[in-house]
Amino acid sequence: MLKAKLGIAPIAWWNDDLEELSDDVSLDECLRQASEAGLTGMETGRRFPMNMAELGPVLDKHGISVCGGWFSGMLLDGDIEVEKDRIAEQHAFFKAAGAPCIAYGETARSVQGERHRPLAQKPKLSEAEMAAYGRRISDFADWCAKEGMPLSYHHHMAAAVETEAELDLFMKHSSVPLLFDAGHMAFAGGDNFRVIENHHKRISHVHAKDIRGDVVGGLDRSKESFLDAVIKGAFTVPGDGSLDFEAIAKALAGKGYEGWFVIEAEQDPIANPPLEMAKKGRAELFRVLNAAGYEVVGA
């Protein structure tokens, strides 16, 4: 039987790009709520100490492990040796924590963190540029894996690899493991099932992010930014949005995916209390994963 683990990202409690969209809770309380919701993993965020001597006892107290975390990569315009230095501390920390991977997000030229830059101003690469980028990322990912902590590449709204066509091109010109994010791909107008069909062999990590279709459909991408969309409530947890996560889970199971399903839904924690959202997302994921034939480990 295929095995799945259920985690969550701390962005439900504290938003790293929009600090005003944050709940005033401690790391200890965040982990306590995640544990109460029945989750066994937490990705890292800005309130996490980057060493296991400090973090380990807090994780152990709540029965939580590090199930990944974001790295803001700059390889689109940057140098591999510089990126090795930039990732070194997180790399060592994640190895000590026994994390499955580092989520690589390309932030060079991205407008994802710029409130005044509309979605339509996202970077666009020619195939030649994508090929050169793919080679750099592949070399960097190979080095990370050899050093003992693999990357998983996060396609992302407002970044260079956003749309399904861009992801297809990136995958053609790289050998990097893929972090599949259903919410980002749906927001970008892509077909999640076609992405799974085409790239399942390289999916190494899954973000279970849902979207509110009415919010996403109502955006003016020529004027509104990614952060505007977040504030409007474009994202939510599985079971609270528009995506069919049972069908997505069955598609992944059909291709043999095993590993983490991480709830990641950046939204206003006042309007969407994190503990309530975590419980709702976990309940829906548990239901759909069972329906897809997974054994949820640590449930």
MIRO-17795 format. One record per residue (C-alpha): residue number from 1; x, y, z. Coordinates in Angstrom, 1 decimal, padded with zeros to 4 digits, m for minus. Example, Ala and Ser with C-alpha at 12.3 -4.5 7.8 and 13.67 -1.06 7.14 Angstrom:
% residues 2
REC doza     c1     c2     c3
REC    1  012.3 m004.5  007.8
REC    2  013.7 m001.1  007.1
% end
This chain:
% residues 299
REC doza     c1     c2     c3
REC    1  000.0  000.0  000.0
REC    2  001.2  003.5 m000.8
REC    3  002.2  005.6  002.1
REC    4  001.5  009.3  002.7
REC    5  002.4  011.8  005.4
REC    6  000.4  014.9  006.2
REC    7  002.1  018.2  006.9
REC    8  001.4  021.9  006.8
REC    9  003.3  025.1  006.1
REC   10  003.5  027.9  008.7
REC   11  002.3  030.4  006.2
REC   12 m001.2  029.7  007.5
REC   13  000.0  031.4  010.8
REC   14  002.7  033.9  009.5
REC   15  003.0  035.2  006.0
REC   16  006.6  035.8  005.1
REC   17  005.8  038.3  002.3
REC   18  002.9  040.1  003.9
REC   19  003.6  040.3  007.6
REC   20  000.3  042.0  008.3
REC   21 m001.3  038.6  007.3
REC   22  000.0  036.9  010.4
REC   23 m001.4  035.5  013.6
REC   24  000.3  036.7  016.8
REC   25  001.3  033.3  018.0
REC   26  004.6  031.8  019.1
REC   27  006.3  028.9  017.3
REC   28  005.4  026.7  020.2
REC   29  001.7  027.5  019.7
REC   30  001.9  027.1  016.0
REC   31  003.3  023.6  016.4
REC   32  000.8  022.8  019.1
REC   33 m002.1  023.7  016.8
REC   34 m000.7  021.7  013.9
REC   35 m000.4  018.7  016.2
REC   36 m003.9  019.2  017.5
REC   37 m005.1  019.2  013.9
REC   38 m003.6  015.8  013.4
REC   39 m000.6  016.8  011.3
REC   40  002.9  015.3  011.8
REC   41  005.0  017.6  009.7
REC   42  005.7  021.3  009.4
REC   43  007.6  023.2  006.8
REC   44  009.9  026.0  008.1
REC   45  009.2  029.7  008.1
REC   46  010.5  033.0  009.4
REC   47  010.0  032.2  013.1
REC   48  011.9  029.0  013.0
REC   49  015.4  028.9  014.5
REC   50  017.9  027.4  011.9
REC   51  019.4  024.9  014.3
REC   52  018.1  021.6  015.7
REC   53  019.6  022.2  019.2
REC   54  017.0  025.0  019.6
REC   55  014.2  023.7  017.4
REC   56  014.5  019.9  018.1
REC   57  013.0  019.9  021.6
REC   58  010.0  022.1  020.5
REC   59  009.3  019.7  017.6
REC   60  009.6  016.7  019.8
REC   61  007.2  018.2  022.3
REC   62  004.5  018.2  019.7
REC   63  005.4  015.1  017.7
REC   64  006.2  017.2  014.6
REC   65  009.1  016.8  012.1
REC   66  010.5  019.2  009.5
REC   67  008.8  018.2  006.2
REC   68  010.5  020.8  004.0
REC   69  010.8  024.5  003.6
REC   70  011.4  027.3  001.1
REC   71  014.6  028.6 m000.3
REC   72  014.5  031.8 m002.3
REC   73  016.8  030.9 m005.2
REC   74  018.4  033.4 m007.5
REC   75  019.9  031.1 m010.2
REC   76  018.0  032.6 m013.1
REC   77  020.5  035.5 m012.9
REC   78  022.9  034.2 m010.4
REC   79  026.0  032.1 m009.9
REC   80  026.0  028.5 m008.6
REC   81  028.9  029.1 m006.2
REC   82  027.1  032.1 m004.7
REC   83  023.9  030.0 m004.3
REC   84  025.9  027.2 m002.6
REC   85  027.0  029.7  000.0
REC   86  023.4  031.1  000.4
REC   87  021.9  027.7  000.9
REC   88  024.6  026.2  003.1
REC   89  023.1  027.0  006.5
REC   90  019.6  025.7  005.5
REC   91  021.2  022.7  003.9
REC   92  023.0  021.7  007.1
REC   93  019.9  022.4  009.2
REC   94  017.6  020.3  007.0
REC   95  020.1  017.4  007.1
REC   96  020.2  017.6  010.9
REC   97  016.4  017.7  010.9
REC   98  016.0  014.8  008.6
REC   99  013.9  016.8  006.2
REC  100  012.9  015.2  002.9
REC  101  013.9  018.1  000.7
REC  102  014.3  021.9  000.3
REC  103  011.7  023.6 m001.8
REC  104  013.5  025.7 m004.4
REC  105  011.6  028.8 m005.4
REC  106  013.0  031.0 m008.1
REC  107  012.8  034.6 m007.0
REC  108  015.1  036.3 m009.5
REC  109  012.9  038.6 m011.7
REC  110  009.8  037.2 m010.0
REC  111  007.0  039.7 m009.0
REC  112  005.5  037.4 m006.4
REC  113  006.6  039.5 m003.5
REC  114  005.9  042.9 m005.1
REC  115  002.5  044.3 m004.2
REC  116  002.7  047.1 m006.9
REC  117  003.6  044.7 m009.8
REC  118  000.7  043.1 m011.5
REC  119  000.6  039.4 m012.4
REC  120  000.9  040.2 m016.1
REC  121  004.4  041.5 m015.5
REC  122  005.8  038.1 m014.5
REC  123  009.1  037.2 m016.2
REC  124  009.0  035.3 m019.5
REC  125  011.8  033.3 m020.9
REC  126  012.7  032.2 m024.4
REC  127  013.4  028.5 m024.9
REC  128  017.1  029.3 m025.1
REC  129  017.0  031.2 m021.8
REC  130  015.0  028.3 m020.2
REC  131  017.5  025.8 m021.5
REC  132  020.4  027.7 m020.0
REC  133  018.5  028.2 m016.7
REC  134  017.6  024.5 m016.7
REC  135  021.2  023.5 m017.0
REC  136  022.2  025.8 m014.0
REC  137  019.4  024.5 m011.8
REC  138  020.2  020.9 m012.7
REC  139  023.9  021.4 m011.8
REC  140  022.9  023.0 m008.5
REC  141  020.3  020.3 m007.7
REC  142  022.9  017.6 m008.4
REC  143  025.3  019.3 m006.0
REC  144  022.6  019.6 m003.3
REC  145  021.7  015.9 m003.7
REC  146  025.3  014.9 m003.4
REC  147  025.7  017.0 m000.3
REC  148  022.8  015.0  001.2
REC  149  019.8  017.3  000.9
REC  150  017.8  017.2 m002.4
REC  151  015.9  020.1 m003.9
REC  152  012.3  020.0 m005.1
REC  153  011.5  022.7 m007.6
REC  154  008.4  024.8 m006.9
REC  155  006.6  026.2 m009.9
REC  156  005.0  029.4 m008.7
REC  157  002.7  032.2 m009.7
REC  158  004.4  035.4 m010.8
REC  159  007.8  033.6 m011.3
REC  160  009.7  032.5 m014.4
REC  161  008.1  029.0 m014.3
REC  162  004.4  029.6 m013.7
REC  163  002.3  028.2 m016.5
REC  164  001.9  024.6 m017.6
REC  165  003.7  025.4 m020.9
REC  166  006.6  027.0 m018.9
REC  167  006.8  024.0 m016.6
REC  168  006.8  021.6 m019.6
REC  169  009.7  023.6 m021.1
REC  170  011.6  023.8 m017.8
REC  171  011.2  020.0 m017.3
REC  172  012.4  019.4 m020.8
REC  173  015.6  021.3 m020.2
REC  174  016.3  020.2 m016.6
REC  175  016.6  017.1 m014.5
REC  176  015.4  018.6 m011.2
REC  177  012.8  016.9 m008.9
REC  178  009.5  018.6 m009.0
REC  179  007.4  020.0 m006.2
REC  180  003.8  019.7 m007.5
REC  181  001.5  022.4 m006.3
REC  182 m002.1  021.9 m007.4
REC  183 m003.2  025.4 m006.3
REC  184 m000.5  027.3 m008.2
REC  185 m001.0  025.3 m011.3
REC  186 m004.7  025.8 m011.3
REC  187 m004.2  029.5 m010.6
REC  188 m001.9  029.6 m013.6
REC  189 m004.6  028.1 m015.8
REC  190 m002.9  024.7 m016.1
REC  191 m004.3  021.2 m016.1
REC  192 m003.2  019.5 m012.9
REC  193 m004.0  016.0 m014.3
REC  194 m002.0  016.6 m017.4
REC  195  000.9  017.8 m015.3
REC  196  000.8  014.6 m013.2
REC  197  000.6  012.5 m016.3
REC  198  003.5  014.2 m018.0
REC  199  005.8  014.7 m015.0
REC  200  004.9  012.2 m012.3
REC  201  008.3  010.5 m012.5
REC  202  009.9  013.6 m011.1
REC  203  007.3  014.6 m008.5
REC  204  009.1  014.3 m005.2
REC  205  006.9  016.6 m002.9
REC  206  003.3  017.8 m003.0
REC  207  001.8  021.0 m001.8
REC  208 m001.9  020.5 m001.2
REC  209 m003.1  024.1 m001.9
REC  210 m006.6  024.8 m003.0
REC  211 m008.0  027.9 m004.8
REC  212 m011.2  029.8 m004.6
REC  213 m012.2  029.7 m008.3
REC  214 m014.4  032.8 m008.1
REC  215 m011.7  034.9 m006.6
REC  216 m009.0  033.7 m009.1
REC  217 m011.5  034.1 m012.0
REC  218 m012.3  037.6 m010.9
REC  219 m008.8  039.0 m010.9
REC  220 m007.6  041.6 m013.3
REC  221 m004.1  040.3 m013.9
REC  222 m003.1  043.4 m015.8
REC  223 m003.6  045.4 m012.7
REC  224 m003.6  043.1 m009.6
REC  225 m000.6  041.5 m008.1
REC  226  000.0  038.1 m006.6
REC  227 m000.2  039.6 m003.1
REC  228 m003.4  041.3 m004.0
REC  229 m004.8  037.9 m005.0
REC  230 m003.6  036.4 m001.6
REC  231 m005.3  039.2  000.3
REC  232 m008.5  038.7 m001.7
REC  233 m008.5  035.0 m000.6
REC  234 m007.3  033.2 m003.8
REC  235 m005.9  030.4 m001.8
REC  236 m007.4  028.1  000.8
REC  237 m007.0  024.6  002.2
REC  238 m008.3  021.4  000.6
REC  239 m012.0  021.0  001.2
REC  240 m012.6  024.7  001.3
REC  241 m012.0  025.6 m002.3
REC  242 m012.7  024.6 m005.9
REC  243 m010.3  021.8 m006.6
REC  244 m011.2  018.1 m006.6
REC  245 m008.5  016.7 m004.3
REC  246 m009.9  013.2 m004.4
REC  247 m009.3  013.1 m008.1
REC  248 m005.9  014.6 m007.7
REC  249 m005.0  012.1 m005.0
REC  250 m006.1  009.2 m007.1
REC  251 m004.1  010.5 m010.1
REC  252 m001.0  010.7 m007.9
REC  253 m001.7  007.3 m006.5
REC  254 m002.1  005.9 m010.0
REC  255  001.4  007.0 m010.8
REC  256  002.8  005.6 m007.5
REC  257  003.6  008.8 m005.7
REC  258  004.5  008.3 m002.0
REC  259  005.5  010.9  000.5
REC  260  004.4  014.2  001.9
REC  261  001.2  016.1  001.2
REC  262  001.7  019.5  002.7
REC  263 m001.2  021.9  003.3
REC  264 m000.1  025.3  002.2
REC  265 m002.6  028.1  002.1
REC  266 m001.6  031.7  002.6
REC  267 m004.6  033.7  003.6
REC  268 m005.7  036.1  006.3
REC  269 m005.5  034.2  009.6
REC  270 m008.1  036.5  011.2
REC  271 m010.8  035.7  008.6
REC  272 m009.5  032.1  008.3
REC  273 m008.3  030.9  011.8
REC  274 m005.3  028.6  011.2
REC  275 m006.3  025.9  013.6
REC  276 m009.8  025.6  012.1
REC  277 m008.3  025.7  008.6
REC  278 m005.7  023.1  009.5
REC  279 m008.3  020.7  010.9
REC  280 m010.5  021.2  007.8
REC  281 m007.6  020.6  005.4
REC  282 m006.3  017.6  007.3
REC  283 m009.8  016.0  007.4
REC  284 m010.2  016.4  003.7
REC  285 m006.7  015.1  002.8
REC  286 m007.2  012.1  005.1
REC  287 m010.5  011.4  003.4
REC  288 m009.2  011.7 m000.2
REC  289 m006.0  009.8  000.5
REC  290 m007.9  006.9  002.0
REC  291 m010.2  006.9 m001.0
REC  292 m007.1  006.8 m003.3
REC  293 m005.7  003.8 m001.4
REC  294 m003.0  005.5  000.6
REC  295 m002.1  004.5  004.2
REC  296 m001.6  007.8  006.1
REC  297  001.5  007.3  008.2
REC  298  001.5  008.7  011.7
REC  299 m002.3  009.4  011.6
% end
